[in-house]
Amino acid sequence: MKILYNATFIIFSIFYLPYFLLKGKYHKDLLQRLGIFKKDTFTDIALSKPIWLHAVSVGEMKTAEVLIIKIRGLFPSKRFVISNVTQTGHKIAMSIAKKEDIAIYFPIDLSFVVRRLVKLINPSLFISIETEIWPNLITELAIRNVPIVLMNGRISQSSFRNYLFIKPLISNILKRITLFCMRTEADRERIRNLGAPLDRINVSGDMKFDNILIEDEKEIAKWPPIKNRSSWLPESSKLIIAGSTHHGEDGKILQAYKILKKDYPDITLLIAPRHIERANEISAIVEKRGFNAVKISEVEKRCNDAIEDVAVFYDSNTVFILDSIGHLSSLYNLATVVFMGGSLIPHGGHNFIEPAAYAKPIITGPHVHNFKDVCELFVNNSAIEVVHNVNELTDSFKRLLSDENKRKAMGEKAKKVVFDNIGSTNRNIFLIKQFL
């Protein structure tokens, strides 16, 4: 089975490589994914038997950040090797890692690659945020008796159906995982039905609700677009933020915005794509729709250059585009209404806990299967509006823009949902203390 798995992985990689290169995803650290590192990269940290924490991309890394901070507070001598797959996730990992830690790209799951890397890192504990099941890595860790923890675990209904086709393989791998910290009872049942030992499964809640605890308001206030808000966003303007949008959604949002602009001339739109490399693509769409596209990096530069007439540069026809990482959460605090992307197309939605923590009224599309349980929680508390098309999106915006009391009530309900559900990170740390 291992030989077949490795062969399949190698064949897939060979065919995927040209696509990878054509998409411009090659970078200088890509060799790390093949387990190739500079000499002596891990020599020092391996002696301390670090915690190896894996978080695929931005969302998972933000979830992991609170965990890392809390573990450091309880165990100051602990060091971390933090692995990611995406460049955006890696940038966040680099900002979290202290000088005694190491941030790396996660190796491809070939047995000879992960065997060497596990030996080099010499971890005392491996933590995977959400449901990352890599058979060869898990096998190598288990052989070396390294505790393996799947934390903030979730199994969507669609993933569950797919896993059922390879249940014999998955079941064998799950038996090698030491501890499962699942988000919900439904996640517990799915992982159990796939073969995870029942006595190793715990339901500890969703760690994403704890992300709000790490915001440093003083540091946020120093960021030029926040510190100099009036230079690009007049106090009288109502700001609509379309957060974490994907290809196919921006045009629909702009279509609704163009209609709204006739009745609400004082509104301003800010589009924050899930992948910032789409900023130029979105700029072109904005210009095609008859608006002026301005990137937030340009706003930041003008603020830094102390241009006094910066406000003159922007007008009511401007649509702003966020083209930097790590600032969306702080911008949510300025929003009047938030639309959460990845949901008007069948992508699966994105996390709306951040705007909810700021007591903002939130609109989402119907495609939220990646956050189904969280969305149901908000819907059941009348803390979010779900729309299915551009017309419903426009009508929802109108209701909220024209009714301040409705906005406030909906936002407060959303905030209450968040604060009623914090604490998962502490529960998970209690569960893994035996390994620390």
N, C-alpha and C positions, 0 to 999 in steps of 0.2 A: 504493500500500500504506500509506504514511504517513497519507494522508487518511482511509482506512478505519479504521486503527488509532485515530487521534485521535477520529473520530466515535463509534466503539464505546465508547471510554473516557468521552466526554462523556455519552452516553446512559446508560451504566451508573451514572455518578456522580449523574445526575438522579434515577434510580429508587432509588438506594441512600441518598440524603440523608435522606428521611423516617425510614427504619429507623435510620440513624445517630443522628438527633436523639432518636428515641423511646427508644433504648438509653442516652441520657444521656452520649454520648461527645463531645459538643461541649465545647470548652474555648477559653480566650482566645487560644491560639496556633494555633488550627486554620487561620487564614488563611495561615499559613506553607506549608501544603500546596498552596496556590494560588500560591505564589511571592511572597506579599505580606509584606514585612518593613518594620520601621521604617527611616526614612531614615538613610542612612550606616551601617547595620548592618555592612556588609562593607568599608567604605572603607579602614579601616586594615589589616585582615587580608589583603585582596586584594593589597596591595603586597608582602607577604611570600611570595606564592604558596604558600598552605598545602596540607597534605595533606587531602583530603576523604575521610573514612572513613565508610562507611555500614554500620550494623548494625541490623537490623529491630527487635529487641525485647531482652528481658532476657538470654536465653541467648547471643545473638550479641554483645551488648554486653559481657558478662563475658569472652567469648572475645577481644574486641577490646582489653580493658583491658590485658592483658599485653603485647600488641603495642605499644600506645601508650606504655606505661612504658619498654619496651626501646628504642623508636625515640628517645624523649626522652633516654634515657641516652647513646645514640650521637650524636644530633644535637640538642643542647640548644636550638638556635635555631629548630627546626621548630615550626610552629604547626598546629593542627588545626581543621577544621570537622567536627563529628561529627553525623551525621544519624540519626534514628530514625523509626519509624512509630507506635509505641505510647507511651502516657503513662508506663508503667512503665519501658520502655527509655529514655525521655527523662530520667527522674529519675536513672537510673544515669549517663547521659551527662553530665548536669549536675554530678554528683559527681566525675566523672573529669576534666572540662574544667578547665583552669587559666584564670586571669583573662585570659590573652592568646589563649585559644581561644574557639570559639563552638559551642554545641550548638543544633541546629535540628530541625524536623520535615521529613522527606523530602518533596519536592514530588511531586504527582501527575504521571504521565509523559505530559504533553501537551507537544508540541514547543515551543510559544511560552512555556510556563512554564519548562521546563528550559533552554531557550536563554538566557533572561534570567538565570536563577540561575547557570548556568555562567559567564556573563560577569561577574556580580557577585562571585562567589567567586574566580575566576581561579586555579584549583587547579594545582599542579605535578604532582599524582598523585591518582588516584581509586582507593580500595580498597573493594571490596564484600565483606563477610564472609558466607561461605556462598554459596548460589547465587541471587543477585538479578539477574535479567536484565530490564532496562528498556530497550526498543529506542530510544526517543527520547533518553533521557539518554546512552546509550552512543554514539549517533550524533553528538550535539552535542559530547561530549567528544572523540571521534575527529576531528571536523572541526577542533577547536582543537589537535589533536596532544597532548592530555593522555594520558599512559600510564594504562591501565585494568587493574587487577589484580583478579581474582576469587580470593579467599583462603579457605582452609579449605573449598574447594568440595566439594559433594556433590550427586549426582543419584540419588534413590531410584529403584527399579524402576518404581514407579507414576508418578512424575514423568517418567521417561524415556519411558514409553508415551504419556503425554499430549503431551510435546514432539514426538514423532514425527509427530503430526497436523499440526503447523505447522513441520516441519523446514525447508522452504525459507526461511521468515522467520527462524527461530532460527539457521540456518546462516550466513546473511548477517550477523546481529548478532554471533555468536561470532567471526567473522573480524576484527571490529573491536576485540576485546579483546586487550590486549598480552601478558598472562601469566595462566596458570591454575595455581594451587597447589591441587591436589586432595588429598583425604584418603586415598583408597585406589586400588588398581589398578582396581577395579570402577568407581569414579567417573571415573577417567581414560578407560576404555574407553567409558563412556556419553557423556561430553562429546565424545570424538573422533568417535563414531558420529553425533552431532548436527551435526558440521561444524567443531568447533574444530581449528585447525591443530596437527598432532602436535608440531611443533618448539616450540610455546609451552606445552605441557602438562608439568607436573612433579607427582610424587607426593611430598608432604612430611609426611604424617601429619595427625593430628587435634589442632588447637590447644587443644581443650577439656581435654586432659590437662595443659596448662600452667597452667590456672586456679589450681591449688593453690599455685603459687609466689608468689602475691601476697597471701596471707593474712597479716595482721599480728596475731600472737597477743596482743601487749600491748594492742592496740586492742580486739580481741575481748573480752578479759578485763574491759574497762571497761564493756561494755554491761550495764546493771543485771540483766537476767534471767540472764546468765552469772555476773556477779560475785556475785549473791545467789541462786545456784541453790537453796540449801536453803530459801529462802522459798517456793518453789512446787513443787520437786521433791526429795523426801527422798532421801538417799543410798541408802537401801535399795530405792528404786523402780526398776523396769526400764522404761525409756522406749521406746515404739514411736512412730516418726515416720512418718507417711504424707505423703510429700513430693510437691509439684506435682500435687495431685489435681484432677480435673475433674468436672463435673456428671455424676452417674450412678455415681460411684465411692464417694462418702462413705458412703452408706447401706450398701454392701457391706462396707466397712471396719468400720463400726460394728457390723454384724451379726456379723462374725468376732470383734470385740473383746468383745462381750457374752458370747459363748460362752467366750472365753479367760478372762474375768474370774472365772468360777466356779472355775477351777482355779489361776489365778494372780492372787490378789487384790491383789498388790503392783505390778501393772503400771499404767502411765499412758500414755494416748494423746495425741499432739499431731498435729493435722491442719494441713498447710500447703498451702492451695489454690494452684494455679498463678496464679490471678487473685485478688488480695486483695479485690476488690470482692464476692467471693462469701462473705465472712466471715459476714455476717448470715444468708445462706441456709443456710450450714453450721451456724450456731448453732441455727437452728430445727430442723434435722434431728437435731442432737445432743439437744436438749431433747425432741423427739418420741420419741426412742429411750430416754428415761428417764435421761439423764445431765445433769449441769450443765455448760453451755458457758461457758468463760472465755477471753477474748481475751488474747493475750500483751501487747498494748498496755496492758491493765488491770494485768497483772502488773508491767510496766515502771513504770507510774504509781505503783503502791503502793510499789515499791522506791525510786523517786525521792523519794516523800513520807516515806520512812523509817518506815513503819508497822511497829512491832515485832511485832505479832501477825499479820503478813501470812499466815503459814502456816496459821493457824486458819481463814482464809477458804476455803482449798482442802481438799477431802477426797478420799477414794478414788473418789468418783463423778464427779469432775471430768474433763472432756475439754477440752484446750487447743486454741486455734485461732490460728495465726500470721496476723496481719493487718497486717504491715509488710514492706517490701521490704528485701532485703540482709542478712537475719539468718539465713536458713535454713541456710546453710553452717556457721555457727558453732554452731547448735543440733544439727547432725548429730553434732558431737563428743560430745554428751551421750547420744546414742541407744544403746540396746541392740540393736535391730533396726530396719531401715529398709525401708519399702515404697515403691517409686517409682511414682508415679501416671501417669495418661495411658495406662495399659497394660491395665487391666481392661475398658476400653472401646476401640473402634477409633480412638483418637486418634493413636497412633504412638509413645507413650512419651516419656520425658524422660531427661535426662543423669544417670547415677548415678555419675559420676566423683568428685564431691565427697564423698559418704559413703564411697566406696571409699578415697579418700585418707586418711580417718580410720580405716581398717581396720574398717569396719562390715559385718556380714553384711547382704546386700541381697536383697529379694524383688521380683520384677516380674511383671506380667501378660504375656500372650502377644502383645499388640499393640505391638510395638516396631519397626515398620518404619522409623521415622525414625532409629533407632539400631541398625539390624540388624547392621552390621559390629562395632560396639562390643559389643553384647550377645553376639554369637558369640564374641568374644574372651574375655569373662568366663565364658561357659558352658564353653568349651573348657578353661578353667583352674579349673573347679569353684569359681568365685568369685561365683556368683549362683544363686538358685533361681527357676525360672519356674513360675508357677501359672496355672490356667485359669479358676477359679471360686472362689466363697466357701469351699467345703469344702476345696479344696486350699490356699487362703490360710490358713485356720484351722490346718490340719495343719502347714503350713510354719512358722507362728508357734510352734506347740507344740514342734516339734522343736528350734527354735533357742532358745526360752526355757528349755527344760528341759536343755539341754546346753551348758554354758559352753565346753567344749573345742571343740565343733563351731563355735560362734560365733567363737571366737578364730581357729581354723584358716581358716575361710571369709573372715573379715575380713582376715587377713594375705595370703591369696591375692589378694583384691581390691586391696589396697594395692600388691602387687607388680606387678599388671597395669598400674596407673597409672604407677608409677615406671619401668617398663620401656618406657613409650611417651611419655615427655615429650621435649621438644626441637623440636617442630614449629615453634614460633614463631621460634626462632633460625634454623632452616633457611629459613623464609619471608623473614626479614629479609635473609639472605644473597642470596636471589634478587632482592629488590627494591632492593638497595643501588645498583644502576645508575641508579635513578630518584631517589635521595635526595641 
